[in-house]
């Protein structure tokens, strides 16, 4: 047969596998080949954009765990990224911890702080919870801006070039070496998130999202589920923030404002709420869009010079328009669009 008529399982092991069909394995091989070939094909500029995408994927996956899978809306992702960035930077520079240990500490510290700010979720829902998480964003930014100890009253923290047990990033191959550092970390983070929802804990998150009263009636501990969701989500944000600190080699509060929280929320809306793959698609879309708009404005500078003059405003308008279009046309985001494309190819020439 050219195509499968369905997916059938004879064992529980087969049912729990992440890949079931030959087409899925083929796409996985193609994606792996593309990831391996990326440093050879892309120049430093675009490879740098890919590196920022890899970091953004981790943060977007974490936010989707909270918003998409648990139904707890959050506008504080920028603040949790800041916690991870400052924690890892300070521990590696002042305490002298190796970078891997400082990143682990950043994850743990951010998870604890996220769980603390998640306590209002036990009483609040919807818009009220969004306002509470917005408060966490502002509180964290207030602390990092006003507490002179963090930056030694300089307003920023200098982070030395990445050095892991004697191996140091070289300036000549900076983006390429960082790519090979970030890629396996991002893959592991995505796989970890994917597997969370194959466990009882992950299923309790989804039960809370679908109907918390019914979830409690069947034995789900709402307190544990909601607080743990905030902790896990914040832990991913802490990892992304710590990686960003060492990648950019500078930490300052301006990188973690409310705009960043809105950007990450846009990633998961565009990519698809309640989908780990959607987080990846959304991060790619929202991080590639600005350089594409910049290149377009430069290409049309002679015929439409106003595009370059108003580029920041145009980017914000395009971001907002993208969110509105996806909410109206396809609320389930790019992940659902990709699923439809796969179904169309699989069933062609039939319509079903």
C-alpha positions in Angstrom: 0.0 0.0 0.0 1.2 3.5 -0.8 -0.4 5.1 2.3 -1.5 3.8 5.6 -5.3 3.6 6.3 -4.8 4.1 10.0 -2.5 3.7 12.9 -2.9 0.4 14.8 -1.1 -0.8 17.9 -0.6 -4.3 19.1 1.3 -3.4 22.3 1.3 -0.6 24.8 5.0 0.1 24.0 4.0 0.8 20.4 1.2 3.0 21.4 3.4 5.1 23.7 6.1 5.6 21.0 6.7 9.2 19.9 6.8 8.2 16.2 4.3 5.7 14.7 4.5 5.8 10.9 7.2 5.7 8.2 6.4 9.2 7.2 7.0 10.5 10.7 10.4 8.8 10.8 11.2 10.2 7.3 10.4 13.7 8.5 12.5 13.2 11.6 15.5 12.1 9.4 15.1 15.1 7.1 14.9 17.5 10.1 18.0 15.9 11.7 19.9 16.3 8.4 18.8 19.9 8.1 19.9 20.7 11.7 23.3 19.1 11.1 23.8 20.9 7.9 22.7 24.4 9.2 26.1 25.6 10.3 27.6 24.8 6.9 24.7 26.4 4.9 24.0 29.5 6.9 26.2 32.6 7.4 27.0 34.0 10.8 24.1 36.5 10.7 21.4 33.8 10.1 23.1 31.3 12.4 22.9 33.9 15.1 19.2 34.2 14.5 18.9 30.4 14.7 20.7 30.5 18.0 18.2 33.0 19.4 15.4 30.8 18.1 16.8 27.8 20.0 16.8 29.8 23.2 13.3 31.2 22.5 12.0 27.6 21.9 12.9 26.6 25.4 11.1 29.6 26.9 8.1 29.2 24.6 7.8 25.5 25.5 7.8 26.4 29.2 5.1 29.1 28.8 3.0 26.7 26.8 3.1 24.1 29.6 1.5 26.7 31.8 -0.9 28.5 29.4 -1.6 25.9 26.8 -1.6 22.7 28.8 -2.7 23.9 32.2 -4.9 26.8 31.2 -3.2 29.3 33.6 -2.6 32.5 31.7 0.7 34.2 32.4 2.1 37.6 31.5 5.3 37.2 33.6 7.5 35.2 31.3 9.9 38.1 30.9 10.4 38.4 34.6 11.2 34.7 35.0 13.7 34.9 32.1 15.3 37.7 34.0 15.5 35.6 37.2 17.3 32.8 35.3 19.6 35.2 33.5 20.7 37.1 36.7 21.0 33.9 38.7 23.2 32.1 36.2 25.3 35.2 35.5 25.9 36.0 39.2 26.7 32.5 40.2 29.2 31.9 37.4 30.9 35.3 37.7 31.0 36.1 41.4 30.5 32.7 43.0 32.8 31.0 40.5 30.5 28.1 39.8 31.0 26.2 36.5 28.5 27.3 33.9 26.6 24.0 33.9 26.1 24.2 37.6 25.0 27.9 37.4 22.4 26.9 34.8 21.0 24.2 37.0 20.9 26.6 39.9 19.1 29.1 37.6 16.5 26.5 36.8 15.9 25.6 40.4 15.8 29.2 41.7 13.4 30.3 38.9 11.2 27.3 39.5 10.9 28.2 43.2 10.1 31.8 42.5 7.6 30.7 39.8 5.9 28.5 42.3 5.7 31.3 44.8 4.1 33.6 42.2 1.8 30.7 41.2 0.1 30.6 44.6 -2.5 33.2 43.5 -3.6 30.7 40.8 -5.2 28.7 43.6 -7.7 31.5 44.0 -7.7 33.4 40.7 -8.7 32.6 37.2 -8.8 34.2 33.8 -8.2 38.0 33.7 -7.6 38.2 37.4 -4.8 35.6 37.1 -3.3 37.5 34.2 -3.2 40.6 36.3 -1.5 38.7 39.1 1.2 37.4 36.8 1.6 40.8 35.3 2.3 42.0 38.9 5.0 39.3 39.2 6.6 40.7 36.0 6.7 44.2 37.5 7.9 43.1 40.9 10.8 41.1 39.4 11.8 44.0 37.2 11.5 46.5 40.1 13.9 44.3 42.1 16.5 43.9 39.4 16.4 47.6 38.6 16.6 48.9 42.1 18.7 46.3 43.9 22.2 47.7 43.3 23.9 44.5 44.7 22.8 42.6 41.6 24.6 44.8 39.1 27.0 46.6 41.5 25.2 49.8 40.7 26.3 49.6 37.0 22.8 48.6 35.7 24.1 45.5 34.0 26.2 42.4 34.6 29.1 41.5 32.3 29.3 37.8 31.6 32.6 36.3 30.4 32.8 34.2 27.3 31.4 30.7 27.8 34.0 28.4 29.3 33.0 24.9 30.2 35.7 23.0 32.1 38.5 24.6 30.1 36.8 24.6 26.7 36.1 28.2 25.7 34.0 29.7 22.9 36.3 31.2 20.2 35.3 34.6 18.7 36.0 33.5 15.1 33.5 30.6 15.3 31.3 32.1 18.0 27.9 31.4 16.4 28.8 27.9 15.1 30.1 26.8 18.5 27.1 28.2 20.3 24.9 26.4 17.9 26.3 23.1 18.9 25.9 24.0 22.5 22.3 25.2 22.2 21.0 22.5 19.8 21.3 19.5 22.2 20.0 21.5 25.1 17.0 22.6 23.2 16.3 19.1 21.9 16.5 17.7 25.4 14.2 20.5 26.7 11.6 19.8 24.0 11.8 16.0 24.6 11.4 16.5 28.3 8.3 18.7 27.8 6.9 16.2 25.4 7.3 13.4 27.9 5.9 15.3 30.8 2.4 14.9 29.3 2.9 11.1 29.0 3.0 11.0 32.8 0.3 11.3 35.5 1.6 14.8 36.4 1.2 16.1 32.8 -2.2 14.5 32.5 -3.3 16.3 35.7 -2.2 19.6 34.1 -4.5 18.9 31.1 -7.3 17.9 33.4 -7.1 21.2 35.3 -7.2 23.0 32.0 -10.2 21.2 30.7 -12.3 21.4 33.9 -10.7 21.9 37.3 -13.8 21.0 39.3 -14.2 17.7 37.5 -10.4 17.1 37.8 -10.7 17.6 41.6 -13.6 15.2 41.7 -11.6 12.4 40.1 -8.7 12.9 42.6 -6.5 15.5 41.0 -4.8 17.7 43.7 -5.5 21.2 42.3 -3.0 22.9 44.6 -0.2 20.6 43.6 -1.0 20.6 39.9 -1.3 24.4 39.6 1.8 25.2 41.7 3.8 22.5 40.0 2.8 23.8 36.5 4.1 27.3 37.5 7.3 25.8 38.8 7.9 23.6 35.7 7.1 26.5 33.4 9.3 28.9 35.3 12.2 26.3 35.3 12.1 26.3 31.5 12.2 30.1 31.5 15.1 30.1 33.9 17.1 27.8 31.6 16.3 30.0 28.6 17.3 33.1 30.5 20.5 31.6 31.8 21.5 30.5 28.3 20.6 33.9 26.9 22.9 35.6 29.6 25.9 33.5 28.6 25.2 33.8 24.9 24.8 37.6 24.8 27.5 38.0 27.5 25.6 40.8 29.2 22.5 40.9 31.5 20.4 44.0 31.8 16.8 44.5 32.8 15.9 46.2 29.5 16.0 42.7 27.8 13.2 41.4 30.0 10.4 43.9 29.9 6.7 43.3 29.4 7.3 43.4 25.7 9.2 40.1 26.0 6.4 38.5 28.0 3.9 39.6 25.2 6.3 38.2 22.6 6.4 34.8 24.2 2.7 34.8 24.6 2.4 35.6 20.9 4.7 32.7 20.1 2.5 30.1 21.7 -0.7 31.6 20.3 0.7 31.7 16.7 2.3 28.2 17.1 -0.6 26.6 18.8 -1.7 26.4 22.5 -1.4 23.0 24.1 1.2 21.8 21.6 4.9 21.3 22.2 5.6 21.3 18.5 3.5 24.5 18.2 5.8 26.2 20.6 8.7 25.4 18.3 6.8 26.7 15.2 5.7 29.8 17.0 9.2 30.6 18.2 10.6 30.2 14.7 7.9 32.3 13.2 8.1 35.2 15.7 11.9 35.3 15.7 12.4 35.1 11.9 9.7 37.7 11.2 11.8 40.8 12.4 14.9 40.1 10.2 12.7 39.3 7.2 10.9 42.7 7.7 14.3 44.4 8.1 15.6 42.8 4.9 12.4 43.8 3.1 12.7 47.4 4.3 16.3 47.6 3.1 15.4 46.1 -0.3 12.6 48.7 -0.7 14.6 51.6 0.7 14.8 53.4 -2.6 11.1 52.9 -3.6 9.6 53.1 -0.1 11.9 54.9 2.3 9.2 55.2 4.9 9.5 51.5 5.6 13.0 52.0 7.1 11.9 55.1 9.0 8.9 53.4 10.6 10.4 49.9 10.9 9.9 49.5 14.7 6.3 50.6 14.4 5.7 48.3 11.4 7.2 45.3 13.3 4.8 45.9 16.2 1.9 46.3 13.8 2.8 43.0 12.0 3.1 41.2 15.3 -0.3 42.3 16.4 -1.8 41.5 13.0 -0.3 38.1 13.0 -1.9 37.3 16.4 -5.3 38.6 15.3 -5.2 36.6 12.1 -4.3 33.4 13.8 -7.0 33.9 16.5 -9.6 34.5 13.8 -8.6 32.1 11.1 -6.9 29.3 12.9 -7.0 29.5 16.7 -5.0 26.3 17.0 -2.0 27.9 15.3 0.7 26.7 13.0 0.6 23.2 14.5 -3.0 22.7 13.3 -2.1 24.1 9.8 0.8 21.7 9.6 -1.4 18.8 10.6 -3.9 19.7 7.9 -1.1 19.8 5.3 0.0 16.3 6.4 -3.5 15.0 6.2 -4.0 16.5 2.8 -0.9 14.9 1.4 -1.7 11.5 3.1 -5.2 11.3 1.8 -4.8 12.9 -1.6 -6.6 12.9 -4.0 -9.5 12.3 -1.6 -11.0 15.1 0.5 -11.3 13.1 3.7 
